[in-house]
Amino acid sequence: MRHSSFLEINLSLLGENVQSIKKLAPRAELIPMVKANAYGNGLIPISQHMVREHGVKKLGCASLGEALAVFEESPDLDVEMLVFSDSEMQNPKLRQAYAEMKITPVIHQPADLEVILSNPEFKRVPLVIKLNTGMNRLGFSWEELEPFVPRLKSRGIEHLLTHFACSYFILKEGDKTHRQMDEFRRIQKNLKDAGVEVRTTSVSNSGAIEQKFGVDETYIRPGLMLYGPPAVLEPQIWFGKQSSRLMTKVMKTFHAKKGTPIGYGINVLPHDAFLAIIPIGYGDGLVTFASGLELNIKGLKAKLFARINMDMAFLMFDPSAEGKIKVEDQIEIWNNDNRVITDIATQMKTIPYQVMCAISHRIPRIYKVK
């Protein structure tokens, strides 16, 4: 664990994002996604906050293990956990959690649906079915779902959903997202015509919510945007508050001349520089390909130079930074402006999701309310 390096999560800013999302989809209820340690923000505290402070009734995670972790830590938390992918339905021992706890599998393949429909112990488990409408990852095609229709008539489908593959692009009539929506509607109509009741629906992930697409379904499923960064980048249309702020400190400073080798491998300074070593590296989630990243540190231009180590990294400044950057100074890698983390991700040729989720458990999470 670190002490002077930490991820500060501002729950008040998270709450502002919740309210802004509700304004984009005033008719829908929220299923906030808390998978991947709540996008790096902390699975348990964020789940507790969403339920206790914002009245959320359902949360989305990726694995049964994540759902179990929430209830192990907060057994009295009044929420339904939806497991969207790694449900463990083929494991007879693990799937008992669905019969015994307020955890619901999102069924996305015939073998799992057969388990649910064939075992009386799962009779009271809400039937949540995911459709594959064109992403071709998880979900039923109509051809796979149709053979189950006679058995679905008496039970009905509690929740029908799909996932958009390209909603982070600006939507245009006839594009893939619209085609996926048309396929969702077609299967929904087929079920209705066959006498299968569909009680609730959801389709919109962050990119779709930002563009107010599919937000008139029963639920929306905000993920990345809930924590601040936009899903749609060109042009940016979501200006949520970055809920987290990554902090570290200066561990050592020194001057070095042009041509001086720095760290592992062959990395020589391109010019005279003032260097600061920070105690955060790829073991903390500052991934190796962040090398070369340009940052604004205390109003000064800095660059992550040379190879990022497991436990530390080099910041390269102009020589004039001496006296302005000192040992034990606290510095920000990113702050509560979502444009900063978006810029970091763009420079790294990745996406804000990865930057946030990469922060390891060695970095403590500190929660505040402004």
C-alpha positions as semicolon CSV with decimal commas, in nm:
position;residue;x (nm);y (nm);z (nm)
1;M;0,000;0,000;0,000
2;R;0,103;0,357;-0,064
3;H;0,066;0,650;0,174
4;S;0,158;0,965;-0,016
5;S;0,013;0,837;-0,345
6;F;-0,363;0,794;-0,346
7;L;-0,680;0,819;-0,551
8;E;-0,917;1,077;-0,406
9;I;-1,282;1,014;-0,495
10;N;-1,520;1,305;-0,454
11;L;-1,864;1,162;-0,385
12;S;-2,028;1,502;-0,422
13;L;-1,904;1,525;-0,781
14;L;-2,028;1,172;-0,842
15;G;-2,368;1,288;-0,717
16;E;-2,364;1,583;-0,956
17;N;-2,303;1,339;-1,241
18;V;-2,600;1,129;-1,128
19;Q;-2,828;1,433;-1,139
20;S;-2,698;1,536;-1,482
21;I;-2,759;1,187;-1,617
22;K;-3,114;1,191;-1,484
23;K;-3,177;1,512;-1,675
24;L;-3,074;1,339;-1,997
25;A;-3,310;1,050;-1,928
26;P;-3,590;1,177;-1,703
27;R;-3,821;0,880;-1,771
28;A;-3,569;0,604;-1,702
29;E;-3,436;0,446;-1,386
30;L;-3,061;0,400;-1,343
31;I;-2,863;0,078;-1,337
32;P;-2,518;0,220;-1,256
33;M;-2,232;-0,002;-1,365
34;V;-1,987;-0,078;-1,084
35;K;-1,783;-0,346;-1,258
36;A;-1,402;-0,338;-1,260
37;N;-1,387;-0,196;-0,908
38;A;-1,639;0,072;-1,010
39;Y;-1,410;0,179;-1,294
40;G;-1,127;0,206;-1,045
41;N;-1,323;0,412;-0,794
42;G;-1,390;0,131;-0,544
43;L;-1,662;-0,134;-0,579
44;I;-1,789;-0,138;-0,221
45;P;-1,792;0,235;-0,133
46;I;-1,942;0,334;-0,469
47;S;-2,211;0,064;-0,446
48;Q;-2,301;0,173;-0,094
49;H;-2,310;0,539;-0,197
50;M;-2,529;0,480;-0,501
51;V;-2,784;0,287;-0,298
52;R;-2,788;0,486;0,023
53;E;-2,754;0,837;-0,117
54;H;-2,918;0,810;-0,458
55;G;-3,185;0,546;-0,402
56;V;-3,057;0,313;-0,674
57;K;-3,232;-0,026;-0,671
58;K;-3,014;-0,213;-0,921
59;L;-2,640;-0,218;-0,987
60;G;-2,452;-0,379;-1,273
61;C;-2,132;-0,580;-1,246
62;A;-1,941;-0,816;-1,472
63;S;-1,889;-1,122;-1,252
64;L;-2,062;-1,318;-0,982
65;G;-1,756;-1,259;-0,766
66;E;-1,809;-0,883;-0,780
67;A;-2,173;-0,921;-0,673
68;L;-2,079;-1,152;-0,386
69;A;-1,812;-0,906;-0,270
70;V;-2,074;-0,632;-0,237
71;F;-2,299;-0,843;-0,016
72;E;-2,014;-0,990;0,185
73;E;-1,915;-0,638;0,282
74;S;-2,270;-0,497;0,302
75;P;-2,512;-0,786;0,369
76;D;-2,801;-0,549;0,442
77;L;-2,757;-0,332;0,132
78;D;-3,100;-0,302;-0,029
79;V;-3,005;-0,355;-0,392
80;E;-3,028;-0,612;-0,669
81;M;-2,694;-0,696;-0,831
82;L;-2,711;-0,785;-1,201
83;V;-2,424;-0,999;-1,331
84;F;-2,376;-0,912;-1,696
85;S;-2,117;-1,159;-1,827
86;D;-1,927;-1,406;-1,606
87;S;-2,233;-1,545;-1,433
88;E;-2,097;-1,894;-1,347
89;M;-2,434;-2,047;-1,442
90;Q;-2,260;-2,368;-1,553
91;N;-2,106;-2,416;-1,208
92;P;-2,364;-2,601;-0,992
93;K;-2,208;-2,483;-0,668
94;L;-2,159;-2,116;-0,752
95;R;-2,494;-2,063;-0,924
96;Q;-2,674;-2,135;-0,597
97;A;-2,606;-1,771;-0,507
98;Y;-2,882;-1,669;-0,750
99;A;-3,138;-1,880;-0,567
100;E;-3,029;-1,761;-0,225
101;M;-2,931;-1,396;-0,266
102;K;-3,051;-1,081;-0,438
103;I;-2,822;-1,143;-0,734
104;T;-2,958;-1,186;-1,087
105;P;-2,773;-1,335;-1,384
106;V;-2,804;-1,167;-1,721
107;I;-2,869;-1,470;-1,940
108;H;-2,688;-1,450;-2,272
109;Q;-2,663;-1,809;-2,403
110;P;-2,895;-2,109;-2,443
111;A;-2,715;-2,337;-2,196
112;D;-2,764;-2,084;-1,915
113;L;-3,129;-2,027;-2,003
114;E;-3,183;-2,403;-1,993
115;V;-3,042;-2,412;-1,639
116;I;-3,278;-2,135;-1,526
117;L;-3,588;-2,288;-1,686
118;S;-3,517;-2,648;-1,590
119;N;-3,437;-2,607;-1,220
120;P;-3,726;-2,529;-0,981
121;E;-3,480;-2,365;-0,740
122;F;-3,445;-2,076;-0,987
123;K;-3,819;-2,029;-1,034
124;R;-3,817;-1,699;-0,844
125;V;-3,502;-1,561;-1,005
126;P;-3,596;-1,269;-1,233
127;L;-3,544;-1,367;-1,595
128;V;-3,309;-1,113;-1,754
129;I;-3,218;-1,186;-2,115
130;K;-2,957;-1,018;-2,331
131;L;-3,001;-1,001;-2,708
132;N;-2,722;-1,001;-2,963
133;T;-2,835;-0,730;-3,203
134;G;-2,508;-0,691;-3,392
135;M;-2,221;-0,661;-3,148
136;N;-2,163;-1,037;-3,175
137;R;-2,014;-1,074;-2,831
138;L;-2,276;-1,201;-2,584
139;G;-2,650;-1,242;-2,626
140;F;-2,923;-1,436;-2,805
141;S;-3,011;-1,408;-3,169
142;W;-3,379;-1,460;-3,244
143;E;-3,293;-1,801;-3,388
144;E;-3,140;-1,904;-3,056
145;L;-3,419;-1,760;-2,843
146;E;-3,720;-1,875;-3,046
147;P;-3,705;-2,242;-2,936
148;F;-3,752;-2,129;-2,574
149;V;-4,063;-1,923;-2,650
150;P;-4,320;-2,190;-2,547
151;R;-4,153;-2,213;-2,205
152;L;-4,122;-1,837;-2,170
153;K;-4,494;-1,772;-2,214
154;S;-4,588;-1,872;-1,862
155;R;-4,294;-1,703;-1,697
156;G;-4,238;-1,392;-1,905
157;I;-3,916;-1,194;-1,931
158;E;-3,852;-0,953;-1,648
159;H;-3,590;-0,753;-1,834
160;L;-3,483;-0,756;-2,200
161;L;-3,164;-0,574;-2,296
162;T;-2,892;-0,533;-2,556
163;H;-2,558;-0,356;-2,581
164;F;-2,455;-0,102;-2,844
165;A;-2,118;-0,150;-3,013
166;C;-2,070;0,196;-3,166
167;S;-2,261;0,445;-2,952
168;Y;-1,939;0,635;-2,878
169;F;-1,960;0,772;-3,233
170;I;-2,195;1,058;-3,317
171;L;-2,519;0,888;-3,417
172;K;-2,652;0,912;-3,770
173;E;-2,971;0,769;-3,916
174;G;-2,908;0,420;-4,052
175;D;-2,580;0,366;-3,865
176;K;-2,495;0,053;-3,669
177;T;-2,651;0,179;-3,346
178;H;-2,981;0,248;-3,523
179;R;-2,965;-0,094;-3,689
180;Q;-2,906;-0,257;-3,353
181;M;-3,207;-0,072;-3,212
182;D;-3,420;-0,189;-3,505
183;E;-3,314;-0,549;-3,439
184;F;-3,396;-0,511;-3,069
185;R;-3,743;-0,383;-3,159
186;R;-3,793;-0,669;-3,406
187;I;-3,715;-0,936;-3,147
188;Q;-3,919;-0,755;-2,884
189;K;-4,217;-0,757;-3,123
190;N;-4,163;-1,125;-3,204
191;L;-4,181;-1,205;-2,834
192;K;-4,496;-1,000;-2,789
193;D;-4,662;-1,159;-3,090
194;A;-4,572;-1,500;-2,949
195;G;-4,740;-1,417;-2,619
196;V;-4,426;-1,361;-2,412
197;E;-4,457;-1,068;-2,173
198;V;-4,152;-0,837;-2,156
199;R;-4,189;-0,625;-1,845
200;T;-3,885;-0,394;-1,856
201;T;-3,610;-0,303;-2,103
202;S;-3,274;-0,125;-2,134
203;V;-3,040;-0,050;-2,423
204;S;-2,845;0,267;-2,349
205;N;-2,484;0,264;-2,235
206;S;-2,290;0,585;-2,173
207;G;-2,244;0,690;-2,536
208;A;-2,612;0,642;-2,611
209;I;-2,720;0,826;-2,296
210;E;-2,497;1,121;-2,385
211;Q;-2,682;1,141;-2,716
212;K;-3,025;1,077;-2,559
213;F;-3,068;0,761;-2,766
214;G;-3,274;0,478;-2,620
215;V;-3,334;0,672;-2,300
216;D;-3,710;0,613;-2,305
217;E;-3,669;0,248;-2,212
218;T;-3,735;0,144;-1,851
219;Y;-3,369;0,167;-1,751
220;I;-3,042;0,318;-1,867
221;R;-2,699;0,176;-1,781
222;P;-2,441;0,453;-1,728
223;G;-2,084;0,338;-1,688
224;L;-1,790;0,562;-1,775
225;M;-1,992;0,886;-1,781
226;L;-2,106;0,825;-1,424
227;Y;-1,746;0,875;-1,309
228;G;-1,684;1,181;-1,526
229;P;-1,515;1,108;-1,860
230;P;-1,710;1,120;-2,185
231;A;-1,770;0,816;-2,403
232;V;-1,818;1,033;-2,713
233;L;-1,495;1,223;-2,777
234;E;-1,540;1,390;-3,116
235;P;-1,708;1,619;-3,049
236;Q;-1,725;1,595;-2,670
237;I;-2,085;1,639;-2,559
238;W;-2,068;1,516;-2,198
239;F;-1,895;1,740;-1,946
240;G;-1,938;1,545;-1,626
241;K;-1,717;1,599;-1,324
242;Q;-1,420;1,364;-1,296
243;S;-1,496;1,192;-0,967
244;S;-1,137;1,086;-0,899
245;R;-0,810;1,272;-0,858
246;L;-0,481;1,081;-0,876
247;M;-0,222;1,221;-0,637
248;T;0,141;1,139;-0,569
249;K;0,450;1,317;-0,438
250;V;0,801;1,412;-0,541
251;M;1,045;1,161;-0,395
252;K;1,371;1,297;-0,534
253;T;1,491;1,580;-0,764
254;F;1,815;1,637;-0,953
255;H;1,966;1,817;-1,251
256;A;2,111;1,621;-1,540
257;K;2,293;1,721;-1,858
258;K;2,198;1,646;-2,214
259;G;2,300;1,291;-2,304
260;T;2,276;1,158;-1,946
261;P;2,133;0,801;-1,940
262;I;1,823;0,772;-1,721
263;G;1,680;0,454;-1,571
264;Y;1,650;0,111;-1,734
265;G;1,764;0,063;-2,090
266;I;1,909;0,328;-2,317
267;N;1,720;0,651;-2,252
268;V;1,936;0,960;-2,272
269;L;1,822;1,313;-2,203
270;P;1,760;1,514;-2,522
271;H;1,858;1,834;-2,340
272;D;1,959;1,960;-1,997
273;A;1,674;1,894;-1,758
274;F;1,548;1,903;-1,403
275;L;1,412;1,562;-1,306
276;A;1,173;1,451;-1,035
277;I;1,120;1,091;-0,933
278;I;0,767;1,005;-0,826
279;P;0,680;0,689;-0,625
280;I;0,425;0,549;-0,866
281;G;0,482;0,302;-1,149
282;Y;0,323;0,021;-1,343
283;G;0,269;-0,173;-1,021
284;D;0,034;0,109;-0,924
285;G;-0,136;0,131;-1,263
286;L;0,082;0,390;-1,435
287;V;0,127;0,161;-1,733
288;T;0,453;0,141;-1,926
289;F;0,315;0,299;-2,242
290;A;0,247;0,618;-2,045
291;S;0,613;0,698;-2,108
292;G;0,628;1,022;-2,307
293;L;0,303;1,150;-2,157
294;E;0,297;1,528;-2,126
295;L;0,147;1,662;-1,803
296;N;0,081;1,994;-1,636
297;I;0,242;1,972;-1,293
298;K;0,186;2,274;-1,069
299;G;0,152;2,492;-1,377
300;L;0,474;2,362;-1,534
301;K;0,517;2,144;-1,841
302;A;0,645;1,799;-1,757
303;K;0,697;1,475;-1,942
304;L;0,713;1,118;-1,817
305;F;1,061;1,029;-1,939
306;A;1,238;0,698;-1,995
307;R;1,101;0,359;-1,898
308;I;0,834;0,357;-1,628
309;N;0,945;0,127;-1,345
310;M;0,727;-0,100;-1,137
311;D;0,749;0,136;-0,840
312;M;0,851;0,478;-0,973
313;A;0,874;0,705;-1,274
314;F;1,073;1,008;-1,392
315;L;0,920;1,348;-1,461
316;M;1,133;1,567;-1,687
317;F;1,109;1,946;-1,647
318;D;1,290;2,243;-1,793
319;P;1,595;2,329;-1,576
320;S;1,413;2,644;-1,460
321;A;1,175;2,425;-1,256
322;E;1,433;2,404;-0,978
323;G;1,288;2,565;-0,668
324;K;0,935;2,528;-0,802
325;I;0,927;2,149;-0,776
326;K;1,057;2,021;-0,442
327;V;1,095;1,692;-0,259
328;E;0,774;1,596;-0,075
329;D;0,562;1,829;-0,294
330;Q;0,218;1,682;-0,357
331;I;0,132;1,669;-0,727
332;E;-0,167;1,572;-0,941
333;I;-0,150;1,326;-1,228
334;W;-0,512;1,407;-1,311
335;N;-0,774;1,621;-1,142
336;N;-1,152;1,668;-1,139
337;D;-1,161;1,822;-1,487
338;N;-1,264;1,536;-1,717
339;R;-1,072;1,694;-2,004
340;V;-0,744;1,615;-1,827
341;I;-0,794;1,239;-1,807
342;T;-0,935;1,240;-2,161
343;D;-0,619;1,413;-2,282
344;I;-0,404;1,164;-2,092
345;A;-0,587;0,874;-2,255
346;T;-0,562;1,031;-2,600
347;Q;-0,187;1,081;-2,563
348;M;-0,151;0,719;-2,455
349;K;-0,358;0,607;-2,757
350;T;-0,608;0,440;-2,530
351;I;-0,939;0,528;-2,363
352;P;-1,022;0,676;-2,021
353;Y;-1,174;0,342;-1,915
354;Q;-0,832;0,178;-1,921
355;V;-0,654;0,465;-1,749
356;M;-0,902;0,455;-1,459
357;C;-0,938;0,078;-1,429
358;A;-0,560;0,029;-1,433
359;I;-0,508;0,196;-1,094
360;S;-0,415;-0,097;-0,872
361;H;-0,515;-0,185;-0,518
362;R;-0,173;-0,065;-0,403
363;I;-0,308;0,288;-0,442
364;P;-0,546;0,363;-0,153
365;R;-0,882;0,519;-0,227
366;I;-0,974;0,819;-0,013
367;Y;-1,337;0,938;-0,017
368;K;-1,452;1,292;0,041
369;V;-1,768;1,497;0,025
370;K;-1,712;1,860;-0,061
